[in-house]
Amino acid sequence: MGAQAALPFALLDQISLIGTPARVADRLQAYHEVGVTNLTFTAVGNTIDERIASVRTMAEVLDMSGCAS
C-alpha cells in the first residue's frame, strides 16, 4: 500500500491543492485571506513536458485567484 492510499481522501483534500483549476484558485484565495504568504508547489508529471504543463497550469490558477503579486 502506497502512502497516498494510507491517507483518507478528506485529509489529502484538506492539506493539498487538488481539484479543478477554479477550485484550486478558490482555495488559494482562502489561504491568501487568512494571511498565508508562502506555499510550496511541486510540478508533477512523468516527463519534462508534463512538468512544464503543470507549472503553466499553476501560473494560470494563480492569475485566476487574484493572489499573484
N, C-alpha and C positions, 0 to 999 in steps of 0.2 A: 504494500500500500504506500503510495507516494504521500508526501507532506500535505499537498493540496487536498487529497482525499481524506486525510485525517482531520481536517478542519471543517466545521459546519459552514455551509454557504453563507448563512446570516453573518457570521464573524468575518468571513472574507469580504462580504459586501460592505461591512462597516469600516474596515481598515484599508480597503483598496478602492481606487477609482476605476470601476469597471462598469460597462454598460454602453449605451448608445452615446454618440458624441454630445447630444443635448443633455443627457442625464449626467455625464461627467462634467459638463460645463456648469450645470446647476450645483453639483457637489463642490466644484472649485469655488463658485461664488459663495456658498455657505461657509467654506473654510475661510475665505477672504473676510467675510463679515464678522467672524469671531477673532480676527487678528492674526491668522496664520500667514506668515510671510515667506516661508520656505517649504518646498516639497521636494521629494526625490522622485525622479522619473526614470524608469528603465525601459529602453527601447526593446521591443520584443520582435521576434521573427527568426526564422531558420536561416535566412540568407541576408546579406548586406542590404539588398533591395527591400526586403520586408522590414528590416530595422529602420531604414531611411523612411519608408512609408509610415511607420509607427511614429517617428519623430514629426513628420509633416502633419499627421493627424492630430497629434498633441498640440502643435502650434496653432492649428485651426480651432481646436477646442479652447485653448487659452484666449484666442480672439473672441470666440463666442461668449465666453464667460465674462468678459469685460475686466478681467483681473490682470491682464498683461500690462507691464509698465516698461 
